[in-house]
Amino acid sequence: RALDMDRSYMSAIEGGKVNVTIAVLEKLANALDVSVDELLK
């Protein structure tokens, strides 16, 4: 649980059901060791 996010929230992000904030994108990118730009490609 490196991101400290609920699984259902992560699933909703992956499914495009929620809008994410820049802060969440930064957390995801950091956890995956990529840039936000790379994450959004």
C-alpha distances in whole Angstrom, upper triangle without the diagonal:
4,5,5,7,9,9,13,13,11,14,17,16,16,19,21,21,20,21,18,19,19,17,14,16,16,12,11,14,13,10,12,15,18,20,19,23,22,19,21,24
4,6,8,11,12,15,14,12,15,18,16,17,20,21,22,20,20,17,18,17,15,13,14,13,9,9,12,10,7,10,12,15,17,17,20,19,17,20,22
4,5,9,10,13,11,10,13,15,13,15,18,18,19,17,17,14,14,14,11,9,11,10,7,7,10,9,7,10,12,14,16,15,19,18,15,18,20
4,7,9,12,11,10,14,15,14,16,19,19,19,17,18,15,15,16,13,11,13,13,10,10,14,13,11,14,16,18,19,18,22,22,18,21,24
4,6,9,7,7,10,11,11,13,15,16,15,14,15,12,13,15,12,10,12,13,10,10,14,14,12,14,17,18,19,18,21,21,17,19,22
4,5,5,6,9,10,11,13,14,16,14,13,15,14,15,18,16,12,15,16,13,13,17,17,15,17,20,21,22,20,24,23,20,21,24
4,5,5,6,9,10,10,12,14,13,13,16,15,17,19,17,14,16,18,15,13,17,18,15,16,20,21,22,21,23,22,19,20,23
4,5,5,6,9,10,10,12,11,11,14,14,16,19,18,15,16,19,17,15,19,20,18,19,22,23,24,22,24,24,20,20,23
4,5,5,6,9,10,10,9,8,11,10,13,15,14,11,13,16,14,12,16,18,16,17,20,21,21,19,21,21,17,18,21
4,5,5,6,9,10,10,9,11,10,13,15,14,10,11,14,12,10,13,15,13,14,17,17,18,16,19,18,14,15,18
4,5,5,6,9,9,9,12,12,15,18,17,14,14,17,16,13,16,18,16,16,20,20,21,19,21,20,16,16,19
4,5,5,6,5,6,9,10,13,16,16,13,14,17,16,14,17,19,18,18,21,21,21,19,20,20,16,16,18
4,5,5,6,6,7,7,11,13,13,10,10,14,13,11,14,16,15,15,18,17,18,15,17,16,13,12,15
4,5,8,9,10,10,14,15,16,13,12,15,15,12,14,17,15,15,18,17,18,15,17,16,12,12,14
4,5,8,10,12,15,18,19,15,15,18,18,15,17,20,19,18,22,20,21,18,19,19,15,14,16
4,6,7,9,13,15,17,14,13,17,17,15,17,20,20,19,22,20,20,17,18,18,14,13,15
4,7,10,13,16,17,15,15,19,18,17,19,22,21,21,24,23,22,19,21,21,17,16,18
4,6,10,13,14,12,12,16,16,15,17,20,20,20,23,21,21,17,19,20,16,15,18
4,7,10,12,10,10,14,15,14,16,18,19,19,22,20,19,15,17,18,15,13,16
4,7,8,6,7,10,11,10,13,15,16,16,18,17,16,12,14,16,13,12,15
4,5,5,6,9,10,11,12,14,16,17,18,17,15,12,14,16,13,13,17
4,5,5,6,9,10,10,12,14,15,16,14,12,9,11,14,12,11,15
4,5,5,6,9,10,10,12,14,15,14,13,10,13,15,13,14,17
4,5,5,6,9,10,11,12,14,13,13,10,13,14,12,12,16
4,5,5,6,8,10,11,12,11,9,6,10,11,8,9,12
4,5,5,6,8,10,10,9,8,6,10,11,9,11,14
4,6,5,6,9,10,10,10,9,13,13,11,13,16
4,5,5,6,8,9,9,8,12,11,8,11,14
4,5,5,6,5,6,5,9,8,6,9,12
4,5,5,6,7,8,12,11,10,13,15
4,6,8,10,11,14,13,11,14,17
4,6,9,10,12,10,9,12,14
4,7,10,12,10,10,13,15
4,7,8,6,7,10,11
4,5,5,6,9,10
4,5,5,6,9
4,5,5,7
4,5,5
4,6
4
